Amino acid sequence: MIVLESVSFAYPEHDPVFVNLNWEVARGEAWAVLGPSGCGKTTLLYLLAGLRHPTSGVIRIDDQEQTGPRPRTGLILQDYGLLPWATAYKNVTLGLQIRRFYGPDGKHTPSDENTADHDRRVDYWLHRLNLTSHANKYPAQLSGGQRQRVAIARTLALNPDLLLMDEPFSSLDAPTRESLQNLTFELRAEEDLTTIIVTHAIEEAAILGEKIMILNQPPNCQPVFIKNPDAGQLDYRHRPAYYEMCTKLRQHLEVNQ
């Protein structure tokens, strides 16, 4: 689904973040990108989302070169990205309203999707994520976990096939974080999503990444790739294999500091 070919990227007047990076992600895979602050995790996510462009090299998604934001790519930000003056319901409808105006190809060709279809999608995801009773509340009236679910609902209402997440659970308490991590895997299976989450938390990478990329301080040219096939299973975090994986990831990070 995703192919990076010799991708390099540098911010103006800064050293390169990536140099000749090659990476492939198959459809339906769950990836975690792990690394310390400043290693380029969020930059990589923005490159995949089409919000940044490689200095050199090519990014292809479904055999199409990435030249800008892709309509079926969903991005969930660390700070949720909710409009504070809009209710939860209005926030969930935002992406659908924008897409209806610009069209499914993002080129200002109005979509023929009707309002009733949008309303059904919004109602479905509010119900699926246990937000129906909070639909008329504003973000300031919601807990952190509820705000994150609103952000997830807004993204999934667009029917994405690729879900990018930028440390989405880092500010949540442990029980809420675990609940949303489990929800992420449930939704991935239900919606046939390809997921990529960036995180600096070893435990989160071990839980959410069936495959894990470890980045180090820039420039990154040869990341470490680790298979973690048991990720996503409900009892995995209680197995010895999970603790062994956390230890392995920690060792890789310590070696490359």
URKARA-V465526 format. One record per pair of residues at least 12 apart in sequence whose ideal C-beta (glycine too) atoms are under 10 Angstrom apart, sorted by the first residue. I is the first residue (numbers start at 1). J is the second residue. D is the distance in whole Angstrom. If there is no record, write none. Layout:
# URKARA-V465526
i: <I,I>
j: <J,J>
d: <D,D>
This chain:
# URKARA-V465526
i: <1,1,1,1,1,1,1,1,1,1,1,1,1,2,2,2,2,2,2,2,2,2,2,2,2,2,2,2,2,2,3,3,3,3,3,3,3,3,3,3,3,3,4,4,4,4,4,4,4,4,4,4,4,4,4,4,4,4,5,5,5,5,5,5,5,5,5,5,5,6,6,6,6,6,6,6,6,6,6,7,7,7,7,7,7,7,7,7,7,7,7,7,8,8,8,8,8,8,8,8,8,9,9,9,9,9,9,9,9,9,9,9,9,9,9,9,10,10,10,10,10,10,11,11,11,12,14,15,15,16,16,16,16,16,16,16,17,17,17,17,17,17,17,17,17,17,17,17,17,17,18,18,18,18,18,18,18,18,18,18,18,18,18,18,19,19,19,19,19,19,19,19,20,20,20,20,20,20,21,21,21,21,21,21,21,21,21,21,21,21,21,22,22,22,22,23,23,23,23,23,23,24,25,25,25,25,25,25,25,25,26,26,27,27,27,27,27,27,28,28,28,28,28,28,28,28,29,29,29,29,29,29,29,29,30,30,30,30,30,30,30,30,30,30,30,30,30,30,30,30,30,30,31,31,31,31,31,31,31,31,31,31,31,31,31,31,31,31,32,32,32,32,32,32,32,32,32,32,32,32,32,32,32,32,32,32,32,32,32,32,32,33,33,33,33,33,33,33,33,33,33,33,33,33,33,33,33,33,33,34,34,34,34,34,34,34,34,34,34,34,34,34,34,34,34,34,34,34,34,35,35,35,35,35,35,35,35,35,35,35,35,35,35,35,35,36,36,36,36,36,36,36,36,37,37,38,38,38,38,39,39,39,39,39,39,39,39,39,39,39,40,40,40,40,40,40,40,40,41,41,41,41,41,41,41,41,41,42,42,42,42,42,43,43,43,43,44,44,44,44,44,44,44,45,45,45,45,45,45,45,45,45,45,46,46,46,47,47,48,48,48,48,48,48,48,48,48,49,49,49,49,49,49,49,49,49,49,49,50,50,50,50,50,50,50,50,51,51,51,53,53,53,54,61,61,61,61,62,62,68,68,69,70,70,70,70,70,71,71,71,71,71,71,71,71,71,71,71,71,72,72,72,72,72,72,73,73,73,73,73,73,73,73,74,74,74,74,74,74,74,74,74,74,74,74,74,74,74,74,74,75,75,75,75,75,75,75,75,76,76,76,76,76,76,76,76,76,76,76,76,76,76,76,77,77,77,77,77,77,77,78,78,78,78,78,78,78,78,78,78,79,79,79,79,79,79,80,80,80,80,80,80,80,80,80,80,80,80,81,81,81,81,81,81,81,82,82,82,82,82,82,82,82,82,82,83,83,84,84,84,85,85,85,86,86,86,87,87,87,87,87,87,87,87,87,88,88,88,88,88,88,88,88,88,88,88,88,88,88,88,88,88,88,88,89,89,89,89,89,89,89,89,89,89,89,89,90,90,90,90,90,91,91,91,91,91,91,91,91,91,91,92,92,92,92,92,92,92,92,92,92,92,92,92,92,92,92,92,92,93,93,93,93,93,93,93,93,94,94,94,95,95,95,95,95,95,95,95,96,96,96,96,96,96,96,96,96,96,96,96,97,97,98,99,99,99,99,99,99,100,100,100,100,100,100,104,104,118,120,121,121,121,121,121,122,122,122,122,123,123,124,124,124,125,125,125,125,125,125,125,125,125,126,126,126,126,127,128,128,128,128,128,128,128,128,129,129,129,129,129,129,129,129,129,129,130,130,130,130,131,131,131,131,131,134,134,134,134,135,137,139,143,143,143,144,144,144,144,144,144,144,145,145,145,145,145,145,145,145,145,146,147,147,148,148,148,148,148,148,148,148,148,149,149,149,149,151,151,152,152,152,152,152,152,156,156,156,156,159,160,160,160,160,161,161,161,161,162,162,162,162,163,163,163,163,163,163,163,163,163,164,164,164,164,164,165,165,165,165,165,165,165,166,166,166,166,167,167,167,167,167,167,168,168,168,168,168,168,168,168,169,169,169,169,169,169,169,170,170,170,170,174,177,177,177,177,178,178,178,178,181,181,181,181,181,181,181,181,182,182,182,182,182,184,184,184,184,185,185,185,185,185,185,185,185,186,186,188,188,188,189,195,195,195,195,196,196,196,196,197,198,198,199,200,201,202,202,202,202,202,202,202,202,202,203,203,203,203,203,203,203,205,205,205,205,205,205,205,206,206,206,206,206,206,206,206,206,206,206,206,206,206,206,206,207,207,207,207,207,207,207,207,207,207,208,208,208,209,209,209,209,209,209,209,210,210,210,210,210,210,211,211,211,211,211,211,212,212,212,212,212,212,212,212,212,212,213,213,214,214,214,214,214,214,215,215,216,216,216,216,216,217,217,223,224,224,224,224,224,226,226,226,226,227,228,228,228,228,228,229,230,230,231>
j: <24,25,26,27,28,29,60,61,62,63,161,162,194,23,24,25,26,27,29,31,48,59,60,61,62,66,73,162,194,196,22,23,24,25,58,59,60,61,62,63,65,66,18,20,21,22,23,24,25,44,47,48,54,57,58,59,60,66,20,21,22,23,24,54,57,58,59,60,65,18,19,20,21,22,54,56,57,58,221,19,20,21,22,23,44,47,54,55,56,57,58,59,20,21,54,55,56,57,219,220,221,21,40,43,44,46,47,52,53,54,55,56,57,218,219,220,43,54,55,56,218,219,43,52,55,55,218,218,219,40,55,56,218,219,220,221,38,39,40,41,43,44,47,52,55,215,217,218,219,220,40,43,44,47,54,55,56,57,215,218,219,220,221,223,55,56,57,218,219,220,221,222,56,57,219,220,221,222,40,44,47,54,57,59,213,215,219,220,221,222,223,57,221,222,223,44,48,59,213,223,225,60,48,61,162,194,195,196,211,213,194,211,62,161,162,192,193,194,161,188,189,192,193,194,195,210,188,193,194,195,196,209,210,211,163,184,185,188,189,193,194,195,196,197,208,209,210,211,212,228,231,232,164,194,195,196,197,198,205,208,209,210,211,212,213,225,228,231,165,195,196,197,198,199,201,202,204,205,206,207,208,209,210,211,212,213,214,226,228,231,249,45,48,164,165,166,196,197,198,199,200,205,209,211,212,213,214,215,223,197,198,199,200,201,202,204,205,206,209,212,213,214,215,223,224,226,249,252,253,198,199,200,205,213,214,215,216,217,218,220,223,224,252,253,256,200,214,215,216,217,253,256,257,200,217,200,215,217,218,198,200,214,215,216,217,218,220,223,253,256,198,215,216,217,218,219,220,223,166,167,197,198,199,200,213,215,220,77,78,166,167,198,198,215,218,220,164,196,198,213,215,220,223,75,76,77,164,165,166,167,196,197,198,75,164,166,59,66,61,66,70,73,75,162,164,196,198,66,68,69,70,73,74,75,162,164,166,196,66,67,68,69,70,73,75,106,68,69,75,66,67,68,66,73,161,162,194,161,162,106,107,106,105,106,160,161,162,95,99,102,103,104,105,106,107,111,158,159,160,104,158,159,160,161,162,155,158,160,161,162,163,164,194,95,151,152,154,155,156,157,158,159,160,161,162,163,164,165,193,195,151,155,160,162,163,164,165,166,148,151,152,154,155,156,163,164,165,166,167,168,169,184,197,151,155,164,165,166,167,168,148,151,165,166,167,168,169,170,171,198,147,151,166,167,168,171,139,142,144,147,148,149,150,151,152,154,168,171,94,147,150,151,154,155,166,94,138,139,140,142,147,148,150,151,154,138,139,138,139,140,138,139,140,138,139,150,134,135,136,137,138,139,141,142,150,122,126,131,132,133,134,135,136,137,138,139,141,142,146,147,149,150,153,154,119,122,123,126,131,132,134,135,136,137,150,153,122,135,136,138,154,122,135,138,139,142,147,150,151,153,154,118,121,122,123,125,126,129,131,135,149,150,151,152,153,154,155,156,157,115,118,119,121,122,153,154,157,154,157,158,118,153,154,155,156,157,158,160,111,113,115,117,118,119,121,122,154,157,158,159,115,118,158,111,113,118,157,158,159,112,113,114,115,117,118,158,159,157,157,153,156,157,158,159,135,153,154,157,135,157,153,156,157,149,150,152,153,154,155,156,157,187,149,150,153,157,153,149,152,153,156,183,186,187,190,146,148,149,150,152,153,156,180,183,187,145,146,149,183,146,149,150,152,153,146,147,149,150,150,150,151,172,173,176,169,171,172,173,176,177,180,169,171,172,173,175,176,177,179,180,176,171,172,165,168,169,171,172,176,177,180,183,176,179,180,183,165,168,165,168,180,183,184,187,187,190,191,193,191,191,193,194,195,191,192,193,194,193,194,195,196,184,187,188,191,193,194,195,196,197,194,195,196,197,198,184,195,196,197,198,199,208,196,197,198,199,197,198,199,200,201,204,180,181,184,197,198,199,204,208,181,184,197,199,201,204,208,199,200,201,204,203,201,203,204,207,203,204,207,237,197,203,204,207,208,231,232,237,207,208,232,234,237,197,207,208,232,207,208,210,231,232,233,234,236,232,234,208,210,232,232,208,209,210,232,208,209,211,213,209,213,215,212,253,249,214,245,246,247,248,249,250,252,253,237,242,243,245,246,249,250,226,228,231,245,246,249,253,226,228,230,231,236,237,241,242,243,244,245,246,247,248,249,250,228,230,231,232,233,236,237,242,245,246,228,231,232,226,227,228,231,232,245,249,227,228,229,230,231,232,225,226,227,228,229,231,224,225,226,227,228,231,245,248,249,252,225,226,226,249,252,253,255,256,253,256,252,253,255,256,257,256,257,256,249,252,253,255,256,245,248,249,252,245,241,242,245,248,249,241,242,245,245>
d: <9,6,6,4,8,8,9,6,6,9,8,7,6,7,7,4,8,9,9,9,7,7,7,5,8,9,10,8,8,8,8,8,5,8,8,7,5,8,10,8,10,10,9,10,6,6,4,8,9,9,8,9,8,7,8,5,8,9,9,9,6,9,9,9,6,5,8,7,10,10,9,5,7,6,9,7,4,8,10,9,7,5,8,8,9,7,5,8,7,4,7,6,6,7,6,5,5,6,8,10,9,8,8,7,8,9,6,7,8,5,5,8,8,9,9,10,10,10,5,10,9,8,8,9,9,10,9,6,6,9,8,10,6,4,9,9,9,8,4,10,5,8,9,10,9,9,10,5,7,7,6,8,7,8,8,8,10,8,9,7,7,5,7,9,9,9,10,8,5,7,4,9,8,7,9,10,5,9,9,8,9,9,7,10,10,10,9,6,6,8,7,9,9,9,10,9,10,9,7,8,8,10,9,9,9,6,10,7,8,10,8,9,8,8,9,8,9,6,9,8,9,6,8,6,9,10,10,10,6,8,9,9,6,6,10,8,7,6,10,8,8,5,8,8,6,6,4,7,10,9,7,6,10,8,7,5,7,9,9,9,6,7,5,7,7,10,10,10,10,9,8,5,8,6,9,10,7,4,8,8,5,3,8,8,5,7,9,9,8,8,9,8,10,10,10,10,7,7,4,7,10,8,8,10,8,5,8,6,8,9,8,6,7,8,7,8,4,9,8,6,7,5,7,10,9,9,6,9,7,8,9,7,9,8,6,4,6,8,10,8,8,10,10,8,9,6,10,8,8,7,7,9,7,6,10,10,10,7,8,10,9,9,4,6,6,7,7,10,10,10,9,6,9,9,6,9,6,10,8,8,10,4,8,7,9,6,10,9,8,6,8,6,9,10,9,10,9,9,7,9,8,9,10,7,10,9,5,8,5,10,7,9,5,9,9,9,6,8,8,7,9,7,9,8,6,7,10,9,10,6,8,6,9,5,9,6,9,10,5,7,5,4,6,7,9,10,9,7,8,8,8,8,9,7,9,7,10,8,9,7,10,6,10,8,9,10,8,10,7,9,8,5,7,5,10,10,8,10,9,9,8,7,5,5,7,10,9,6,8,5,8,7,10,8,10,9,9,4,7,9,6,9,4,9,7,5,7,9,8,10,10,7,9,9,8,5,8,7,8,5,6,9,6,10,7,7,5,7,10,5,10,10,9,7,10,9,9,5,9,8,10,10,9,5,5,6,9,6,8,9,9,9,9,10,10,8,7,10,8,5,6,10,7,4,9,9,8,9,9,10,10,6,8,10,10,9,9,5,10,9,6,10,6,6,8,9,8,7,5,6,7,9,10,7,8,10,9,7,5,6,6,9,9,10,9,10,7,6,10,10,5,5,7,6,8,7,9,7,8,8,9,5,8,9,10,7,9,7,9,9,9,4,6,9,9,10,9,9,9,9,10,10,10,9,7,10,9,5,8,8,6,10,9,5,9,6,6,9,8,8,10,6,9,9,5,5,9,9,6,9,6,8,9,5,10,8,8,6,9,10,10,10,5,7,10,6,5,10,9,8,9,9,5,9,7,7,9,6,7,10,9,8,9,6,8,9,10,6,10,9,6,9,8,10,7,10,10,8,10,9,9,5,8,8,9,8,9,6,9,10,9,9,8,9,9,8,4,8,9,6,5,10,9,9,6,9,10,9,10,8,8,9,10,8,9,9,9,4,8,6,5,8,10,8,9,10,9,7,10,7,6,6,10,6,6,10,9,8,9,9,10,9,9,8,9,6,5,8,7,10,10,9,10,6,8,9,4,8,7,7,9,10,10,10,6,7,9,7,8,9,6,10,10,10,7,8,10,8,9,8,8,8,8,8,7,10,7,9,8,8,7,9,10,8,7,7,6,7,5,8,8,8,8,7,8,5,7,5,7,9,9,8,5,8,8,8,7,7,4,7,9,9,10,8,6,9,8,6,5,7,8,8,8,9,8,7,9,9,10,10,7,9,9,8,9,7,9,7,8,7,8,10,9,9,8,10,10,10,8,8,9,10,7,5,6,10,9,9,9,10,9,7,9,8,9,6,9,8,7,9,8,4,8,8,10,9,9,9,10,8,8,8,9,9,10,10,9,10,9,7,9,9,10,9,10,10,9,5,9,9,5,6,10,7,8,8,10,9,6,9,10,9,8,9,9,9,6,10,10,6,9,7,8,8,9,6,9,9,5,5,10,9,6,10,9,10,6,8,10,7,6,8,9,9,9,6,7,8,9,6,6,9,9,9,8,6,6,8,5,7,7,7,6,7,9,9,8,7,5,8,6,8,9,9,7,9,6,8,7,7,5,7,10,7,10,9,9,8,9,4,8,8,8,10,9,5,9,9,8,8,7,7,7,10,9,9,6,9,9,10,7,8,8>
